[in-house]
Amino acid sequence: MKLIKKTYLLTYIWLLPVLLLGSVFSFIIIEYIAYEEIDEFLSYEMERIKKYYAINEMLPENHQGMQLIPDTKTSTPVFSDTLILEEGDNEMVPYRTLKFSINHKGREFTIVLQHLMLGRDDVIQGTLIIVGGILLLIAILLFLIVNFTNRRIWKPFYKTLNILNRLEINKPVPEFGNSQIDEFKTLNLTLRALLKKILDDYRNKKEFSENVSHELQTHLAIIRANTDKLLNSDTLNEQNAISLNKIHSAALKLGHAQKSLFLLSQITNGEFRDALDIDVKPMLIKTIDYYNEAFQIRGISLTNSMQDCIVFMDEGLAEVMFNNLIKNAVKHNIEGGFINIRLSDKEFTIENSGIPYHGNTSRLIDRFEKGSNGNMGIGLSIVSQICDMYKFTLKYKISPEGIHKIAIIFNNL
């Protein structure tokens, strides 16, 4: 949820109790004012009647809302509420009354003045309409004001987010610009310092990896060349030949591991950005043809079912991914085993016979995880990194019979 929407939600939630409390408060104030005005009006009428009687010694004629009760006396004026039947509506209507006494020729009379009052239901209805209208107006104004200020105040923040989204690890540290808001200015300065350190560390690590890779390749090439020379020597005895073969094999494995680690580092650093639509089917056919000799040597039977499939990714990484999967299926297979390859428009599946594995299957994707036949290498780790890079789903499971199945679902289609 965006910050602005969260702000609206919390604001409107808090407006609900405000509406309730405001309605109660408004109801009390409106009712109080109504009582004050009616009591004031009735008091003025009482004074006017007393003044009229003092001058004329008689009560005003045809005075609406006045009743006369003889032979009763009220020492002080008394206000009270009462209900009177309204014949037109046939319902009881609230009235405010004022009782006071006058002495007419030695006889006491009580005069009752009446004034129609607002019903409580009318006051409640009016209160809700007024408070609801005010809160609706506040909500509309709040929406307009927050939207207007959000576009202006948060503009530097969204600009910073946009720069971060377009950040490339191999480019210089971007300029975030200046902001008049202290918090955003501090954020930009902190981000710039952090990114500078990250990019400097990345360049140093990249330079170190390239230097190590270059030096390893150079010395490994020297080792392989000299072991080849010694292996082809006529003076080599059997014991030395065995040792040299081990050295030569270790040098080859080290060379492959070095190249794989360097490739894994490049994938992790996001250095492959030349993605395009790739037709997977001809690429798979080419890779399968490359391993035909290995299938024949180990007696591995191959079945495949392939449909046209277009995937958006780097072509070089696609070749690495499918090559590693088929190579692993051959390398970790058994003599006289099988490999089944299926390609649909949304999924690639490779299934092969192998030795049962009773550990955690997901750990076989980790670098240099040990299997029952020794080191599993980093081929699957590279495949996993490529899948993560392009948001593919990688599934790997091994049946109790030792059948290995890897599925890649192309979610970005």
VEXRO-304904 format. One record per residue (C-alpha): residue number from 1; residue in one letter; x, y, z. Coordinates in Angstrom, 3 decimals. Layout:
+-----+--------+----------+----------+----------+
: num : residu :        X :        Y :        Z :
+-----+--------+----------+----------+----------+
: NUM :      A :        X :        Y :        Z :
...
+-----+--------+----------+----------+----------+
This chain:
+-----+--------+----------+----------+----------+
: num : residu :        X :        Y :        Z :
+-----+--------+----------+----------+----------+
:   1 :      M :    0.000 :    0.000 :    0.000 :
:   2 :      K :    1.326 :    3.423 :   -0.933 :
:   3 :      L :    2.035 :    5.974 :    1.774 :
:   4 :      I :   -0.601 :    8.389 :    0.467 :
:   5 :      K :   -3.298 :    5.666 :    0.516 :
:   6 :      K :   -2.251 :    4.632 :    4.014 :
:   7 :      T :   -2.558 :    8.282 :    5.070 :
:   8 :      Y :   -6.077 :    8.499 :    3.638 :
:   9 :      L :   -7.134 :    5.246 :    5.298 :
:  10 :      L :   -5.876 :    6.209 :    8.751 :
:  11 :      T :   -7.327 :    9.710 :    8.420 :
:  12 :      Y :  -10.773 :    8.434 :    7.498 :
:  13 :      I :  -10.655 :    5.853 :   10.288 :
:  14 :      W :   -9.918 :    8.615 :   12.796 :
:  15 :      L :  -12.719 :   10.736 :   11.312 :
:  16 :      L :  -15.305 :    8.137 :   12.416 :
:  17 :      P :  -14.871 :    8.691 :   16.194 :
:  18 :      V :  -14.617 :   12.409 :   15.476 :
:  19 :      L :  -17.995 :   12.154 :   13.723 :
:  20 :      L :  -19.489 :   10.356 :   16.742 :
:  21 :      L :  -18.069 :   12.746 :   19.350 :
:  22 :      G :  -18.834 :   15.755 :   17.171 :
:  23 :      S :  -22.447 :   14.624 :   16.767 :
:  24 :      V :  -22.915 :   14.248 :   20.544 :
:  25 :      F :  -21.270 :   17.607 :   21.224 :
:  26 :      S :  -23.292 :   19.342 :   18.497 :
:  27 :      F :  -26.514 :   17.797 :   19.771 :
:  28 :      I :  -25.840 :   19.099 :   23.296 :
:  29 :      I :  -24.934 :   22.588 :   22.029 :
:  30 :      I :  -27.925 :   22.844 :   19.681 :
:  31 :      E :  -30.317 :   21.689 :   22.404 :
:  32 :      Y :  -28.745 :   24.113 :   24.899 :
:  33 :      I :  -29.052 :   27.031 :   22.499 :
:  34 :      A :  -32.658 :   26.090 :   21.713 :
:  35 :      Y :  -33.519 :   26.089 :   25.431 :
:  36 :      E :  -31.737 :   29.404 :   25.966 :
:  37 :      E :  -33.563 :   31.103 :   23.092 :
:  38 :      I :  -36.981 :   29.768 :   24.066 :
:  39 :      D :  -36.489 :   30.637 :   27.769 :
:  40 :      E :  -35.360 :   34.116 :   26.775 :
:  41 :      F :  -38.396 :   34.554 :   24.535 :
:  42 :      L :  -40.761 :   33.348 :   27.258 :
:  43 :      S :  -39.096 :   35.669 :   29.803 :
:  44 :      Y :  -39.596 :   38.642 :   27.450 :
:  45 :      E :  -43.254 :   37.659 :   27.004 :
:  46 :      M :  -43.702 :   37.459 :   30.789 :
:  47 :      E :  -42.234 :   40.919 :   31.283 :
:  48 :      R :  -44.366 :   42.324 :   28.440 :
:  49 :      I :  -47.526 :   40.824 :   29.929 :
:  50 :      K :  -46.712 :   42.149 :   33.422 :
:  51 :      K :  -46.017 :   45.584 :   31.976 :
:  52 :      Y :  -49.244 :   45.532 :   29.969 :
:  53 :      Y :  -51.198 :   44.502 :   33.083 :
:  54 :      A :  -49.576 :   47.215 :   35.205 :
:  55 :      I :  -50.722 :   49.873 :   32.717 :
:  56 :      N :  -54.108 :   48.498 :   31.718 :
:  57 :      E :  -55.022 :   46.305 :   34.718 :
:  58 :      M :  -56.024 :   43.607 :   32.299 :
:  59 :      L :  -54.332 :   40.891 :   30.285 :
:  60 :      P :  -53.761 :   41.257 :   26.556 :
:  61 :      E :  -56.520 :   39.675 :   24.504 :
:  62 :      N :  -56.039 :   36.904 :   21.943 :
:  63 :      H :  -52.542 :   36.049 :   23.171 :
:  64 :      Q :  -51.511 :   32.764 :   21.583 :
:  65 :      G :  -49.857 :   30.179 :   23.783 :
:  66 :      M :  -51.173 :   31.589 :   27.084 :
:  67 :      Q :  -53.345 :   29.820 :   29.624 :
:  68 :      L :  -54.921 :   31.325 :   32.730 :
:  69 :      I :  -55.337 :   29.267 :   35.935 :
:  70 :      P :  -57.359 :   31.089 :   38.631 :
:  71 :      D :  -56.839 :   30.841 :   42.378 :
:  72 :      T :  -53.323 :   29.515 :   42.130 :
:  73 :      K :  -50.095 :   31.196 :   42.909 :
:  74 :      T :  -46.497 :   30.600 :   41.809 :
:  75 :      S :  -44.036 :   32.374 :   44.036 :
:  76 :      T :  -41.290 :   32.491 :   41.385 :
:  77 :      P :  -41.397 :   31.963 :   37.598 :
:  78 :      V :  -40.939 :   28.282 :   36.767 :
:  79 :      F :  -39.757 :   26.820 :   33.459 :
:  80 :      S :  -40.715 :   23.257 :   32.573 :
:  81 :      D :  -41.112 :   20.871 :   29.642 :
:  82 :      T :  -44.379 :   19.254 :   28.688 :
:  83 :      L :  -46.046 :   17.299 :   25.908 :
:  84 :      I :  -49.243 :   18.565 :   24.263 :
:  85 :      L :  -51.403 :   16.664 :   21.831 :
:  86 :      E :  -51.249 :   18.123 :   18.348 :
:  87 :      E :  -54.705 :   17.438 :   16.895 :
:  88 :      G :  -53.619 :   17.914 :   13.312 :
:  89 :      D :  -50.915 :   15.236 :   13.499 :
:  90 :      N :  -52.527 :   13.321 :   16.399 :
:  91 :      E :  -49.212 :   13.086 :   18.202 :
:  92 :      M :  -47.643 :   14.490 :   21.354 :
:  93 :      V :  -45.493 :   17.524 :   20.651 :
:  94 :      P :  -42.873 :   18.948 :   23.084 :
:  95 :      Y :  -43.480 :   22.413 :   24.496 :
:  96 :      R :  -41.570 :   24.690 :   26.859 :
:  97 :      T :  -43.697 :   26.382 :   29.510 :
:  98 :      L :  -43.239 :   29.315 :   31.856 :
:  99 :      K :  -45.508 :   29.722 :   34.890 :
: 100 :      F :  -45.815 :   32.964 :   36.856 :
: 101 :      S :  -48.513 :   34.661 :   38.998 :
: 102 :      I :  -50.270 :   38.039 :   39.062 :
: 103 :      N :  -52.731 :   39.456 :   41.588 :
: 104 :      H :  -55.906 :   40.816 :   40.016 :
: 105 :      K :  -58.153 :   42.686 :   42.428 :
: 106 :      G :  -57.019 :   40.584 :   45.373 :
: 107 :      R :  -57.313 :   37.339 :   43.488 :
: 108 :      E :  -54.294 :   35.229 :   42.454 :
: 109 :      F :  -53.999 :   33.970 :   38.903 :
: 110 :      T :  -51.295 :   31.742 :   37.419 :
: 111 :      I :  -50.392 :   32.457 :   33.799 :
: 112 :      V :  -48.849 :   29.644 :   31.721 :
: 113 :      L :  -46.925 :   30.636 :   28.582 :
: 114 :      Q :  -46.152 :   27.923 :   26.002 :
: 115 :      H :  -43.719 :   27.740 :   23.145 :
: 116 :      L :  -43.219 :   24.924 :   20.658 :
: 117 :      M :  -39.856 :   23.144 :   20.914 :
: 118 :      L :  -37.817 :   21.085 :   18.480 :
: 119 :      G :  -38.208 :   17.356 :   18.976 :
: 120 :      R :  -35.109 :   15.409 :   19.962 :
: 121 :      D :  -35.372 :   13.314 :   16.825 :
: 122 :      D :  -35.362 :   16.522 :   14.774 :
: 123 :      V :  -32.326 :   17.793 :   16.675 :
: 124 :      I :  -30.501 :   14.475 :   16.158 :
: 125 :      Q :  -31.318 :   14.430 :   12.457 :
: 126 :      G :  -30.205 :   18.020 :   11.989 :
: 127 :      T :  -27.042 :   17.398 :   13.997 :
: 128 :      L :  -26.075 :   14.397 :   11.880 :
: 129 :      I :  -26.721 :   16.305 :    8.660 :
: 130 :      I :  -24.614 :   19.250 :    9.792 :
: 131 :      V :  -21.727 :   17.180 :   11.187 :
: 132 :      G :  -21.803 :   14.745 :    8.266 :
: 133 :      G :  -21.739 :   17.613 :    5.769 :
: 134 :      I :  -18.841 :   19.280 :    7.555 :
: 135 :      L :  -16.848 :   16.038 :    7.725 :
: 136 :      L :  -17.571 :   15.292 :    4.059 :
: 137 :      L :  -16.310 :   18.737 :    3.176 :
: 138 :      I :  -13.218 :   18.160 :    5.340 :
: 139 :      A :  -12.594 :   14.781 :    3.659 :
: 140 :      I :  -12.855 :   16.302 :    0.171 :
: 141 :      L :  -10.594 :   19.211 :    1.081 :
: 142 :      L :   -8.142 :   16.814 :    2.754 :
: 143 :      F :   -8.074 :   14.636 :   -0.363 :
: 144 :      L :   -7.400 :   17.623 :   -2.625 :
: 145 :      I :   -4.843 :   19.222 :   -0.303 :
: 146 :      V :   -2.929 :   15.993 :    0.392 :
: 147 :      N :   -2.845 :   15.118 :   -3.312 :
: 148 :      F :   -1.594 :   18.563 :   -4.198 :
: 149 :      T :    1.036 :   18.651 :   -1.465 :
: 150 :      N :    2.005 :   15.026 :   -2.140 :
: 151 :      R :    2.934 :   15.821 :   -5.740 :
: 152 :      R :    5.052 :   18.756 :   -4.636 :
: 153 :      I :    6.551 :   17.592 :   -1.351 :
: 154 :      W :    7.252 :   13.967 :   -2.331 :
: 155 :      K :    8.519 :   14.789 :   -5.814 :
: 156 :      P :   12.221 :   14.592 :   -4.748 :
: 157 :      F :   11.581 :   11.234 :   -3.062 :
: 158 :      Y :   10.019 :    9.685 :   -6.179 :
: 159 :      K :   12.826 :   11.162 :   -8.265 :
: 160 :      T :   15.336 :    9.401 :   -6.001 :
: 161 :      L :   13.405 :    6.109 :   -6.310 :
: 162 :      N :   13.395 :    6.440 :  -10.096 :
: 163 :      I :   17.163 :    6.981 :  -10.138 :
: 164 :      L :   17.690 :    3.936 :   -7.893 :
: 165 :      N :   15.469 :    1.779 :  -10.139 :
: 166 :      R :   17.569 :    2.718 :  -13.170 :
: 167 :      L :   20.878 :    2.265 :  -11.348 :
: 168 :      E :   23.450 :    0.113 :  -13.132 :
: 169 :      I :   26.276 :   -1.377 :  -11.135 :
: 170 :      N :   28.901 :   -0.614 :  -13.779 :
: 171 :      K :   27.939 :    3.075 :  -14.093 :
: 172 :      P :   29.203 :    6.013 :  -11.979 :
: 173 :      V :   27.362 :    7.082 :   -8.841 :
: 174 :      P :   24.249 :    9.000 :   -9.972 :
: 175 :      E :   23.432 :   12.546 :   -8.960 :
: 176 :      F :   20.253 :   12.799 :   -6.910 :
: 177 :      G :   19.915 :   16.565 :   -7.093 :
: 178 :      N :   19.107 :   19.026 :   -4.327 :
: 179 :      S :   15.970 :   19.235 :   -2.218 :
: 180 :      Q :   14.656 :   21.991 :    0.012 :
: 181 :      I :   13.360 :   19.388 :    2.473 :
: 182 :      D :   16.012 :   18.450 :    5.032 :
: 183 :      E :   14.947 :   14.797 :    5.347 :
: 184 :      F :   15.166 :   14.186 :    1.596 :
: 185 :      K :   18.439 :   16.061 :    1.402 :
: 186 :      T :   19.868 :   13.830 :    4.152 :
: 187 :      L :   18.469 :   10.744 :    2.405 :
: 188 :      N :   20.132 :   11.694 :   -0.898 :
: 189 :      L :   23.483 :   12.381 :    0.758 :
: 190 :      T :   23.339 :    9.082 :    2.669 :
: 191 :      L :   22.385 :    7.134 :   -0.454 :
: 192 :      R :   25.152 :    8.726 :   -2.468 :
: 193 :      A :   27.767 :    7.859 :    0.167 :
: 194 :      L :   26.407 :    4.309 :    0.470 :
: 195 :      L :   26.298 :    3.768 :   -3.294 :
: 196 :      K :   29.809 :    5.136 :   -3.687 :
: 197 :      K :   31.111 :    2.603 :   -1.178 :
: 198 :      I :   29.119 :   -0.230 :   -2.781 :
: 199 :      L :   30.281 :    0.633 :   -6.302 :
: 200 :      D :   33.884 :    1.044 :   -5.168 :
: 201 :      D :   33.732 :   -2.343 :   -3.436 :
: 202 :      Y :   32.166 :   -3.868 :   -6.534 :
: 203 :      R :   34.874 :   -2.482 :   -8.824 :
: 204 :      N :   37.626 :   -3.641 :   -6.481 :
: 205 :      K :   36.075 :   -7.097 :   -6.238 :
: 206 :      K :   35.557 :   -7.261 :  -10.006 :
: 207 :      E :   39.124 :   -6.172 :  -10.683 :
: 208 :      F :   40.424 :   -8.692 :   -8.146 :
: 209 :      S :   38.317 :  -11.497 :   -9.676 :
: 210 :      E :   39.512 :  -10.651 :  -13.181 :
: 211 :      N :   43.125 :  -10.524 :  -12.063 :
: 212 :      V :   42.822 :  -13.829 :  -10.207 :
: 213 :      S :   41.057 :  -15.401 :  -13.174 :
: 214 :      H :   43.726 :  -14.213 :  -15.578 :
: 215 :      E :   46.583 :  -15.388 :  -13.384 :
: 216 :      L :   44.939 :  -18.768 :  -12.774 :
: 217 :      Q :   44.319 :  -19.302 :  -16.467 :
: 218 :      T :   47.903 :  -18.426 :  -17.274 :
: 219 :      H :   49.450 :  -20.769 :  -14.727 :
: 220 :      L :   46.909 :  -23.530 :  -15.402 :
: 221 :      A :   47.764 :  -23.329 :  -19.083 :
: 222 :      I :   51.445 :  -23.697 :  -18.205 :
: 223 :      I :   50.680 :  -26.702 :  -15.966 :
: 224 :      R :   48.573 :  -28.391 :  -18.660 :
: 225 :      A :   51.162 :  -27.745 :  -21.373 :
: 226 :      N :   54.031 :  -29.151 :  -19.312 :
: 227 :      T :   52.057 :  -32.191 :  -18.130 :
: 228 :      D :   51.076 :  -32.926 :  -21.732 :
: 229 :      K :   54.742 :  -32.693 :  -22.705 :
: 230 :      L :   55.806 :  -35.022 :  -19.890 :
: 231 :      L :   52.989 :  -37.483 :  -20.631 :
: 232 :      N :   54.183 :  -37.736 :  -24.234 :
: 233 :      S :   57.790 :  -38.221 :  -23.148 :
: 234 :      D :   59.422 :  -41.597 :  -23.981 :
: 235 :      T :   61.335 :  -41.658 :  -20.692 :
: 236 :      L :   58.172 :  -41.523 :  -18.510 :
: 237 :      N :   57.657 :  -44.518 :  -16.222 :
: 238 :      E :   54.254 :  -45.848 :  -15.176 :
: 239 :      Q :   54.274 :  -44.402 :  -11.640 :
: 240 :      N :   55.111 :  -40.902 :  -12.867 :
: 241 :      A :   52.487 :  -41.181 :  -15.601 :
: 242 :      I :   49.802 :  -41.853 :  -12.990 :
: 243 :      S :   50.898 :  -38.816 :  -10.958 :
: 244 :      L :   51.031 :  -36.598 :  -14.042 :
: 245 :      N :   47.560 :  -37.758 :  -15.086 :
: 246 :      K :   46.227 :  -36.740 :  -11.682 :
: 247 :      I :   47.923 :  -33.343 :  -11.996 :
: 248 :      H :   46.568 :  -32.858 :  -15.515 :
: 249 :      S :   43.033 :  -33.870 :  -14.464 :
: 250 :      A :   43.128 :  -31.573 :  -11.428 :
: 251 :      A :   44.327 :  -28.683 :  -13.616 :
: 252 :      L :   41.448 :  -29.238 :  -16.039 :
: 253 :      K :   38.898 :  -29.368 :  -13.213 :
: 254 :      L :   40.384 :  -26.267 :  -11.618 :
: 255 :      G :   40.169 :  -24.445 :  -14.949 :
: 256 :      H :   36.511 :  -25.375 :  -15.350 :
: 257 :      A :   35.743 :  -24.384 :  -11.754 :
: 258 :      Q :   37.510 :  -21.039 :  -12.228 :
: 259 :      K :   35.494 :  -20.259 :  -15.343 :
: 260 :      S :   32.252 :  -21.282 :  -13.638 :
: 261 :      L :   32.960 :  -19.176 :  -10.553 :
: 262 :      F :   33.813 :  -16.180 :  -12.693 :
: 263 :      L :   30.579 :  -16.644 :  -14.658 :
: 264 :      L :   28.605 :  -16.989 :  -11.417 :
: 265 :      S :   30.148 :  -13.757 :  -10.156 :
: 266 :      Q :   29.156 :  -11.970 :  -13.366 :
: 267 :      I :   25.566 :  -13.242 :  -13.088 :
: 268 :      T :   25.336 :  -12.194 :   -9.434 :
: 269 :      N :   26.622 :   -8.707 :  -10.311 :
: 270 :      G :   24.015 :   -8.339 :  -13.064 :
: 271 :      E :   26.510 :   -7.891 :  -15.890 :
: 272 :      F :   24.308 :   -9.654 :  -18.459 :
: 273 :      R :   21.772 :   -7.146 :  -19.778 :
: 274 :      D :   21.497 :   -8.066 :  -23.474 :
: 275 :      A :   18.192 :   -9.906 :  -23.161 :
: 276 :      L :   16.153 :  -10.698 :  -26.266 :
: 277 :      D :   13.574 :  -13.193 :  -27.516 :
: 278 :      I :   15.312 :  -16.549 :  -28.034 :
: 279 :      D :   13.987 :  -19.629 :  -29.812 :
: 280 :      V :   14.909 :  -22.371 :  -27.337 :
: 281 :      K :   14.162 :  -25.386 :  -29.528 :
: 282 :      P :   17.067 :  -25.071 :  -32.046 :
: 283 :      M :   19.439 :  -24.221 :  -29.189 :
: 284 :      L :   18.455 :  -27.436 :  -27.373 :
: 285 :      I :   18.833 :  -29.524 :  -30.544 :
: 286 :      K :   22.327 :  -28.138 :  -31.026 :
: 287 :      T :   23.290 :  -28.875 :  -27.391 :
: 288 :      I :   21.905 :  -32.428 :  -27.571 :
: 289 :      D :   23.897 :  -33.069 :  -30.769 :
: 290 :      Y :   27.037 :  -31.914 :  -28.956 :
: 291 :      Y :   26.557 :  -34.644 :  -26.287 :
: 292 :      N :   25.568 :  -37.444 :  -28.689 :
: 293 :      E :   28.986 :  -39.044 :  -28.412 :
: 294 :      A :   28.776 :  -39.040 :  -24.608 :
: 295 :      F :   25.331 :  -40.692 :  -24.818 :
: 296 :      Q :   26.743 :  -43.468 :  -26.991 :
: 297 :      I :   29.868 :  -44.037 :  -24.887 :
: 298 :      R :   27.854 :  -44.446 :  -21.664 :
: 299 :      G :   24.960 :  -46.276 :  -23.295 :
: 300 :      I :   22.434 :  -43.592 :  -22.321 :
: 301 :      S :   19.158 :  -43.643 :  -24.222 :
: 302 :      L :   17.653 :  -40.250 :  -25.065 :
: 303 :      T :   14.014 :  -39.370 :  -25.705 :
: 304 :      N :   12.809 :  -35.856 :  -26.321 :
: 305 :      S :    9.594 :  -34.030 :  -27.097 :
: 306 :      M :   10.052 :  -30.405 :  -28.072 :
: 307 :      Q :    7.658 :  -27.636 :  -29.062 :
: 308 :      D :    8.485 :  -24.120 :  -30.164 :
: 309 :      C :    9.318 :  -21.912 :  -27.180 :
: 310 :      I :   10.373 :  -18.258 :  -27.142 :
: 311 :      V :   12.094 :  -17.028 :  -23.962 :
: 312 :      F :   13.252 :  -13.495 :  -23.167 :
: 313 :      M :   16.795 :  -13.737 :  -21.777 :
: 314 :      D :   20.483 :  -13.316 :  -22.623 :
: 315 :      E :   21.451 :  -15.752 :  -25.364 :
: 316 :      G :   24.803 :  -16.633 :  -23.792 :
: 317 :      L :   23.186 :  -17.381 :  -20.440 :
: 318 :      A :   20.533 :  -19.510 :  -22.153 :
: 319 :      E :   23.275 :  -21.638 :  -23.724 :
: 320 :      V :   25.051 :  -21.952 :  -20.362 :
: 321 :      M :   21.816 :  -22.936 :  -18.562 :
: 322 :      F :   20.742 :  -25.679 :  -20.980 :
: 323 :      N :   24.310 :  -26.922 :  -21.445 :
: 324 :      N :   24.787 :  -27.285 :  -17.672 :
: 325 :      L :   21.491 :  -29.146 :  -17.265 :
: 326 :      I :   22.241 :  -31.666 :  -20.025 :
: 327 :      K :   25.871 :  -32.040 :  -18.929 :
: 328 :      N :   24.770 :  -32.785 :  -15.341 :
: 329 :      A :   22.218 :  -35.316 :  -16.609 :
: 330 :      V :   25.044 :  -37.121 :  -18.446 :
: 331 :      K :   27.693 :  -36.741 :  -15.735 :
: 332 :      H :   25.534 :  -37.952 :  -12.837 :
: 333 :      N :   23.759 :  -40.687 :  -14.814 :
: 334 :      I :   24.413 :  -44.420 :  -14.619 :
: 335 :      E :   25.744 :  -46.750 :  -17.299 :
: 336 :      G :   22.908 :  -47.756 :  -19.628 :
: 337 :      G :   20.616 :  -45.122 :  -18.125 :
: 338 :      F :   18.181 :  -42.742 :  -19.782 :
: 339 :      I :   17.498 :  -39.052 :  -20.281 :
: 340 :      N :   14.065 :  -37.625 :  -21.109 :
: 341 :      I :   13.843 :  -34.031 :  -22.341 :
: 342 :      R :   10.542 :  -32.203 :  -22.783 :
: 343 :      L :   10.054 :  -28.626 :  -23.974 :
: 344 :      S :    6.670 :  -26.908 :  -24.094 :
: 345 :      D :    5.875 :  -23.279 :  -24.812 :
: 346 :      K :    6.148 :  -22.460 :  -21.070 :
: 347 :      E :    8.303 :  -25.124 :  -19.432 :
: 348 :      F :   11.510 :  -27.139 :  -19.855 :
: 349 :      T :   11.881 :  -30.526 :  -18.117 :
: 350 :      I :   14.854 :  -32.885 :  -18.039 :
: 351 :      E :   14.623 :  -36.271 :  -16.328 :
: 352 :      N :   17.451 :  -38.780 :  -15.951 :
: 353 :      S :   18.311 :  -41.972 :  -14.158 :
: 354 :      G :   20.888 :  -41.764 :  -11.408 :
: 355 :      I :   21.918 :  -42.847 :   -7.956 :
: 356 :      P :   19.356 :  -42.305 :   -5.148 :
: 357 :      Y :   19.986 :  -39.296 :   -2.914 :
: 358 :      H :   18.517 :  -39.246 :    0.602 :
: 359 :      G :   19.494 :  -35.733 :    1.667 :
: 360 :      N :   17.820 :  -32.356 :    1.142 :
: 361 :      T :   17.337 :  -32.005 :   -2.630 :
: 362 :      S :   17.329 :  -28.205 :   -2.483 :
: 363 :      R :   20.908 :  -28.242 :   -1.137 :
: 364 :      L :   22.168 :  -29.818 :   -4.373 :
: 365 :      I :   21.717 :  -26.393 :   -5.941 :
: 366 :      D :   24.261 :  -24.933 :   -3.496 :
: 367 :      R :   27.847 :  -24.512 :   -4.637 :
: 368 :      F :   30.050 :  -27.596 :   -4.250 :
: 369 :      E :   27.402 :  -29.596 :   -2.373 :
: 370 :      K :   28.583 :  -33.179 :   -1.826 :
: 371 :      G :   26.560 :  -35.941 :   -3.490 :
: 372 :      S :   26.874 :  -39.694 :   -3.197 :
: 373 :      N :   29.338 :  -39.652 :   -6.082 :
: 374 :      G :   31.408 :  -36.832 :   -4.675 :
: 375 :      N :   31.341 :  -33.124 :   -5.448 :
: 376 :      M :   28.302 :  -31.898 :   -7.404 :
: 377 :      G :   30.128 :  -28.776 :   -8.663 :
: 378 :      I :   28.455 :  -25.438 :   -9.300 :
: 379 :      G :   26.543 :  -26.164 :  -12.515 :
: 380 :      L :   23.145 :  -26.205 :  -10.791 :
: 381 :      S :   24.077 :  -23.150 :   -8.753 :
: 382 :      I :   24.666 :  -21.261 :  -12.009 :
: 383 :      V :   21.321 :  -22.490 :  -13.346 :
: 384 :      S :   19.627 :  -21.348 :  -10.128 :
: 385 :      Q :   21.197 :  -17.879 :  -10.385 :
: 386 :      I :   20.066 :  -17.534 :  -13.993 :
: 387 :      C :   16.531 :  -18.577 :  -13.046 :
: 388 :      D :   16.488 :  -16.032 :  -10.202 :
: 389 :      M :   17.727 :  -13.343 :  -12.568 :
: 390 :      Y :   14.868 :  -13.872 :  -15.033 :
: 391 :      K :   12.198 :  -14.839 :  -12.444 :
: 392 :      F :   11.997 :  -18.450 :  -13.680 :
: 393 :      T :   10.754 :  -21.136 :  -11.289 :
: 394 :      L :   13.291 :  -23.938 :  -10.727 :
: 395 :      K :   12.046 :  -27.281 :   -9.363 :
: 396 :      Y :   14.300 :  -30.240 :   -8.561 :
: 397 :      K :   13.257 :  -33.556 :   -7.087 :
: 398 :      I :   14.674 :  -37.086 :   -6.841 :
: 399 :      S :   12.442 :  -40.135 :   -6.602 :
: 400 :      P :   13.294 :  -43.047 :   -4.254 :
: 401 :      E :   14.357 :  -45.009 :   -7.361 :
: 402 :      G :   17.013 :  -42.397 :   -8.128 :
: 403 :      I :   15.225 :  -40.634 :  -10.989 :
: 404 :      H :   16.315 :  -36.987 :  -11.076 :
: 405 :      K :   13.848 :  -34.441 :  -12.469 :
: 406 :      I :   14.516 :  -30.747 :  -13.024 :
: 407 :      A :   11.799 :  -28.414 :  -14.299 :
: 408 :      I :   12.154 :  -24.767 :  -15.288 :
: 409 :      I :    8.931 :  -22.763 :  -15.663 :
: 410 :      F :    9.347 :  -19.613 :  -17.760 :
: 411 :      N :    7.255 :  -17.206 :  -15.685 :
: 412 :      N :    8.309 :  -14.098 :  -17.610 :
: 413 :      L :    6.556 :  -15.148 :  -20.837 :
+-----+--------+----------+----------+----------+
